[in-house]
Amino acid sequence: MNITVEEINPTRKKLVVSFTAVEIAAEEKKTLQAFTREAALPGFRPGKSPADMVRRKFGPRIKEETAQTLVRSAYQKALSDGGQKLFSVINVEAKDLLTGNDESVTVTVDVIPAITLPAYKGIKLSPVAVSVKTEDVDAALEQIRVSRAEFKKSEGSAAKGSYVKISYTATLDGQSVDEIVKDRPIFGSQSNTWEEAGGDESLGVASVISTLVGLKAGDKTEVAQTYPSDFSDVPALAGKTVSYAVEVHEVRDRVLPEINDEFLKALKVESEDQLRQNLARDIELRQKQEAANQHRQEVSEALEKGLDFPLPESAIESEIRQILSEIVQQNLRTGVSEEEVLKHRSEIEENAKTAAPGRVKLRFGLLEIAEKESVKAEEKDFQNYIMNQAYATRRSPDQIVKELQSSREHLDQVRTAIVVGKTLDYLVSQ
């Protein structure tokens, strides 16, 4: 095997590998023997089929696996001899290697650059106080009551937090907004829709939501909504003042449950004191997690500033795709429609391109530290991952295990994520 290496850039190499006919034949023979051991042809016991019959039956696959093995051994040897680590194979140019002649292949690869680490122990972290106050517990208890509230029909005026059934129509300079904005009916008209009086104004038409406080069933009113000049949600309304005619059909007041035996039993606690202790414990755990996340972020930022090395193009491209996927999935989980996400595609892509290099650099740095400090993904780490994924996705642990077993690439991604996370925790502890 003869290898010549051409450097395209500091992280991309073109390898031209020449094989002799003897080397190719030897590898083809080993592949054929492997197929023969596994083949079960009619009339022959497994492993006892004649080699010629196996070659005729599995010829294309034998050729493919022989070529893959030769190519893989070529770039692995080339990178090993040069003291470099493979990141990804970009392209393989190869003819039929089983011609009985000397042949060559050209393989383009991206490699992980040599990384000089800055001092990574003793990074200064901001002090974070973990302190559960009585008012924190009071607020958490109130939130539980709010989440379990009933809404009872009222003949009186809506208070802040009441739910109000309304209809409204919008006009702009005498023209129906439904005709101007056909794909966003929430800005044009709604019939028998429920709104929270004085609630989150970003969830609808702000002036309509705010005006509902003090209105009662049967009331009618008209309000104006001036949209900002940079209103990208509906460009046709940007900078315009729209008139909304609102009619109230029904008011339902929020009635919070009393903290009694029935309320406590539903929460599976024996007393209000026990409930408050549970809430205090949960708040403390959340504060500790927030502190840990803040310290992880501080370590990440400090480490990234101290790292300086070229990044493989394919690593950045892969990271951009990963960030795009994360952003889209996060938006869909929070109720943003796919159509709405697509409207902001160019902005999302620009943000991904900006964030990707830093994320790649940090991950390479953390993996280099993990190697130096012998941080590894252990069996218990995979068990925790499996249980967390099962809980988060509402699937069985067996399904998660099968996913990991079916894809080496997915398994490697999970292993890398575990090692990166454990390394960050290690640096925080240092």
C-alpha positions in Angstrom: 0.0 0.0 0.0 1.4 3.4 -1.0 -0.2 6.6 0.3 0.3 10.2 -0.7 -1.3 13.0 1.3 -2.3 16.4 -0.1 -3.3 19.1 2.4 -6.4 21.0 1.1 -6.5 23.1 4.3 -5.4 22.5 7.9 -8.3 20.1 8.6 -9.0 18.6 5.2 -6.7 16.0 3.5 -6.9 14.3 0.2 -5.3 10.8 0.3 -4.4 8.9 -2.8 -3.9 5.3 -1.9 -2.4 2.7 -4.3 -2.9 -1.0 -3.8 -1.1 -3.9 -5.5 -3.1 -6.6 -7.1 -1.7 -9.0 -4.5 -3.0 -6.8 -1.6 -6.4 -6.6 -3.2 -6.6 -10.3 -3.8 -5.6 -11.1 -0.2 -8.3 -8.8 1.2 -10.9 -10.3 -1.2 -10.0 -13.8 0.0 -10.5 -12.8 3.6 -13.9 -11.3 2.8 -14.9 -14.4 0.8 -13.9 -16.6 3.8 -16.0 -14.5 6.1 -19.0 -14.9 3.8 -18.4 -18.6 3.5 -18.5 -19.1 7.3 -21.9 -17.4 7.5 -23.5 -18.6 4.2 -26.3 -21.1 4.3 -26.8 -22.3 0.8 -29.3 -25.1 -0.1 -27.8 -28.6 0.3 -24.8 -27.4 2.5 -24.4 -27.0 6.2 -23.6 -23.4 7.4 -19.9 -22.7 6.7 -19.5 -25.7 4.4 -20.6 -24.1 1.1 -18.1 -24.1 -1.8 -16.3 -20.8 -2.2 -17.1 -20.5 -5.9 -20.8 -20.8 -5.1 -20.6 -18.2 -2.3 -18.8 -15.9 -4.7 -21.5 -16.3 -7.4 -24.3 -15.8 -4.8 -22.8 -12.8 -3.0 -20.4 -11.4 -5.5 -21.6 -7.7 -5.4 -21.6 -7.6 -1.6 -18.2 -9.3 -1.5 -16.8 -6.6 -3.8 -18.4 -3.8 -1.8 -17.1 -5.0 1.5 -13.7 -5.7 0.2 -13.5 -2.2 -1.2 -14.8 -0.6 2.0 -12.3 -2.5 4.1 -9.4 -1.5 1.8 -10.4 2.1 1.8 -11.0 2.2 5.6 -7.6 0.6 6.2 -6.0 3.1 3.9 -7.2 6.3 5.5 -6.8 4.9 9.0 -3.1 4.0 8.3 -2.5 7.4 6.7 -4.0 9.3 9.6 -2.3 7.1 12.2 1.1 7.6 10.5 0.5 11.4 10.6 -0.6 11.3 14.2 -4.1 12.6 13.3 -7.7 11.6 14.2 -10.4 11.2 11.7 -13.5 13.4 12.0 -15.4 12.4 8.8 -15.0 10.9 5.4 -16.0 13.5 2.8 -15.6 11.7 -0.5 -14.3 8.4 -1.9 -13.3 8.1 -5.6 -12.7 4.5 -6.5 -13.0 2.3 -9.5 -13.6 -1.5 -9.3 -10.7 -2.8 -7.2 -11.2 -6.4 -8.1 -9.7 -6.3 -11.6 -6.6 -8.4 -11.0 -4.5 -5.2 -11.5 -2.9 -2.6 -9.3 -5.5 0.0 -8.5 -5.8 3.3 -6.5 -8.5 5.2 -4.6 -8.8 8.8 -3.6 -10.2 9.6 -0.2 -11.0 13.1 1.1 -11.3 13.3 4.9 -11.7 15.9 7.6 -9.4 15.5 10.6 -9.6 16.7 14.2 -6.9 19.4 14.6 -4.1 19.3 17.2 -5.5 21.1 20.3 -3.5 23.1 22.7 -5.5 23.4 25.9 -5.5 26.5 28.1 -5.4 26.2 31.9 -8.8 24.5 32.6 -8.7 24.0 36.4 -9.4 26.7 38.8 -11.7 28.7 36.6 -13.4 31.4 38.8 -17.1 31.0 39.1 -19.7 33.4 40.4 -21.1 32.6 43.9 -24.7 31.5 43.7 -26.8 31.5 46.8 -29.3 28.7 47.3 -31.9 29.9 49.7 -35.6 29.0 49.9 -37.7 31.8 51.3 -41.2 31.6 52.8 -42.5 33.7 49.9 -41.1 31.3 47.4 -43.0 28.4 49.0 -46.2 30.7 49.2 -45.9 31.5 45.5 -45.4 27.8 44.6 -48.5 26.8 46.6 -50.5 29.6 45.0 -49.5 28.3 41.6 -50.8 24.9 42.4 -54.1 26.4 43.5 -54.2 28.4 40.3 -53.6 25.3 38.2 -56.4 23.5 39.9 -58.9 26.4 39.9 -62.5 26.0 38.6 -64.1 28.6 36.4 -67.6 29.4 37.4 -70.1 31.4 35.3 -70.5 34.9 36.6 -73.1 37.6 35.9 -70.7 40.3 37.1 -67.8 42.1 35.5 -64.6 40.2 34.5 -61.7 40.6 36.9 -58.0 40.1 36.0 -57.7 36.3 35.5 -61.3 35.7 34.5 -62.0 33.8 31.3 -64.2 35.6 28.9 -66.0 34.2 25.8 -66.0 36.9 23.1 -66.4 37.5 19.4 -64.6 40.3 17.6 -64.2 41.7 14.1 -61.4 44.0 12.9 -61.4 46.8 10.3 -58.6 48.9 8.8 -59.7 52.2 7.2 -63.2 50.7 6.7 -61.9 47.5 5.1 -62.3 44.1 6.8 -58.9 42.8 8.1 -60.1 39.3 7.2 -59.7 40.4 3.5 -56.3 41.9 4.1 -54.8 39.0 6.2 -56.5 35.8 5.1 -54.0 33.4 6.6 -54.0 34.9 10.2 -57.6 35.0 11.3 -56.7 35.8 14.9 -55.9 39.4 13.8 -59.0 39.7 11.7 -62.0 38.1 13.5 -62.8 35.4 16.1 -66.1 33.9 17.0 -66.9 32.5 20.5 -63.3 32.4 21.5 -62.0 32.4 25.1 -59.5 34.9 26.4 -58.0 35.6 29.8 -58.9 39.1 30.9 -55.7 41.1 31.5 -53.7 38.0 30.6 -50.6 37.5 28.4 -51.1 40.0 25.6 -48.5 38.3 23.4 -51.0 35.4 22.9 -53.5 37.5 21.0 -54.6 41.0 20.2 -53.2 43.0 23.1 -55.8 45.8 23.3 -58.6 43.2 23.2 -57.2 41.2 26.0 -56.5 44.2 28.2 -60.0 45.8 27.6 -61.9 42.7 28.9 -61.3 43.6 32.6 -64.5 45.2 33.9 -66.7 44.0 31.1 -69.7 41.6 31.6 -71.8 39.3 29.4 -73.7 41.3 26.8 -71.3 44.3 26.8 -70.0 45.6 23.5 -67.0 47.9 23.0 -64.6 49.1 20.4 -60.8 49.3 20.9 -57.9 50.4 18.7 -54.7 48.4 18.3 -51.6 50.1 16.8 -49.1 47.5 15.6 -45.4 48.4 15.7 -43.7 49.4 12.4 -41.5 46.3 12.5 -44.4 43.9 13.1 -43.0 40.9 11.3 -45.8 38.5 12.3 -48.2 40.3 9.9 -46.3 42.8 7.7 -49.5 44.0 6.2 -50.5 45.5 9.6 -47.1 46.9 10.5 -47.4 50.5 11.6 -51.2 50.4 11.2 -54.0 51.2 13.7 -56.8 48.6 13.5 -60.2 48.9 15.1 -61.7 45.9 16.9 -65.4 45.6 17.6 -65.7 43.3 20.7 -68.8 41.6 22.1 -68.8 39.7 25.4 -70.9 36.5 25.5 -69.9 35.0 28.9 -67.7 35.6 31.9 -66.2 32.8 34.1 -64.4 33.7 37.3 -61.4 31.8 38.5 -62.2 30.2 41.9 -59.2 28.8 43.7 -59.6 25.6 45.8 -59.4 25.8 49.5 -56.4 24.1 51.2 -58.4 21.4 52.9 -58.3 17.6 53.3 -59.7 17.0 49.8 -57.0 19.3 48.3 -54.2 17.7 50.2 -55.4 14.2 49.4 -55.4 15.0 45.7 -51.7 16.0 46.1 -50.9 12.8 48.1 -49.8 14.6 51.2 -51.1 14.4 54.8 -50.9 18.0 55.8 -50.2 21.5 54.6 -46.8 21.4 56.5 -45.8 18.3 54.5 -46.8 20.0 51.3 -44.8 23.1 52.1 -41.8 20.9 53.0 -42.1 19.1 49.6 -42.3 22.4 47.8 -39.3 23.8 49.6 -37.3 20.7 48.7 -38.3 21.1 45.0 -37.5 24.8 45.0 -34.1 24.0 46.5 -33.4 21.3 43.9 -34.4 23.7 41.2 -32.1 26.5 42.6 -29.2 24.0 42.8 -29.8 22.9 39.2 -30.0 26.5 38.0 -26.7 27.2 39.9 -25.1 24.2 38.3 -26.3 25.3 34.8 -24.9 28.8 35.4 -21.5 27.4 36.5 -21.5 25.1 33.4 -22.1 28.1 31.2 -19.3 30.2 32.9 -16.9 27.3 32.5 -17.9 26.9 28.9 -17.4 30.5 28.1 -14.0 30.7 29.8 -12.8 27.5 28.1 -14.0 28.6 24.7 -12.2 31.9 24.9 -8.9 30.1 25.6 -9.2 27.7 22.6 -7.8 28.6 19.2 -7.5 26.0 16.4 -9.0 25.5 12.9 -12.3 23.7 12.7 -13.3 21.0 10.2 -15.8 22.3 7.6 -17.9 19.2 8.0 -18.1 19.6 11.8 -19.5 23.1 11.4 -21.9 22.0 8.7 -23.1 19.1 10.9 -23.5 21.4 13.9 -25.5 23.9 11.9 -27.9 21.1 11.0 -28.1 20.0 14.6 -28.9 23.6 15.8 -31.5 24.0 13.1 -33.2 20.8 14.2 -33.1 21.8 17.9 -34.6 25.2 17.2 -37.4 23.8 15.0 -38.2 21.1 17.6 -38.2 23.6 20.4 -40.6 25.8 18.6 -43.0 23.0 17.7 -43.0 21.8 21.3 -44.0 25.3 22.5 -46.9 25.4 20.0 -45.4 27.5 17.2 -46.7 26.2 13.9 -44.3 24.8 11.2 -45.6 27.5 8.9 -44.6 30.2 11.4 -41.1 28.6 11.8 -40.6 28.6 8.1 -41.3 32.3 7.9 -38.2 32.9 10.1 -36.0 30.3 8.4 -33.4 32.7 7.1 -33.0 34.3 10.6 -32.9 30.9 12.2 -30.2 29.7 9.8 -28.1 32.9 10.4 -28.3 32.3 14.2 -27.3 28.6 13.6 -24.3 29.6 11.5 -23.2 32.1 14.2 -23.5 29.6 17.0 -22.0 26.5 15.3 -18.3 27.3 15.4 -18.2 28.1 19.1 -20.1 24.9 19.9 -17.8 22.8 17.8 -14.7 24.3 19.3 -16.0 23.8 22.8 -16.9 20.2 22.2 -13.5 19.4 20.8 -11.8 21.1 23.7 -13.9 19.2 26.3 -13.2 15.9 24.5 -9.5 16.6 24.6 -9.8 17.3 28.4 -11.8 14.2 28.8 -9.0 12.1 27.3 -6.4 13.7 29.5 -8.5 13.3 32.6 -9.8 9.8 31.7 -13.5 10.9 31.7 -15.5 8.1 30.1 -19.1 7.2 29.5 -19.9 4.3 31.9 -22.7 1.8 31.9 -24.6 3.7 34.6 -24.4 6.9 32.5 -26.1 5.0 29.6 -28.7 3.7 32.0 -29.5 7.2 33.2 -29.7 8.4 29.6 -32.1 5.6 28.7 -34.4 6.2 31.7 -34.4 10.0 31.1 -35.2 9.6 27.4 -38.0 7.1 28.2 -39.5 9.6 30.6 -39.2 12.6 28.4 -40.5 10.9 25.3 -43.1 8.7 27.0 -41.6 5.5 25.5 -40.4 2.3 27.1 -36.7 2.0 28.0 -36.6 -1.1 25.6 -37.4 1.2 22.7 -34.6 3.6 23.6 -32.2 0.6 23.9 -33.2 -0.7 20.4 -32.5 2.8 18.9 -29.0 2.8 20.4 -28.4 -0.7 19.2 -29.6 -0.1 15.6 -27.4 2.9 14.9 -23.7 3.1 15.7 -23.7 6.8 14.8 -26.5 7.5 17.3 -24.7 5.5 19.9 -21.5 7.5 19.3 -23.5 10.8 19.6 -25.0 9.8 22.9 -21.6 8.7 24.2 -20.0 12.0 23.2 -22.8 14.0 24.8 -22.4 12.0 28.0 -18.6 12.5 28.1 -19.0 16.3 27.3 -21.5 16.7 30.1 -19.4 14.8 32.7 -16.3 16.8 31.7 -18.1 20.0 32.2 -19.2 18.8 35.7 -15.6 17.8 36.4 -14.4 21.3 35.5 -17.0 22.9 37.7 -15.9 20.7 40.6 -12.3 21.9 40.0 
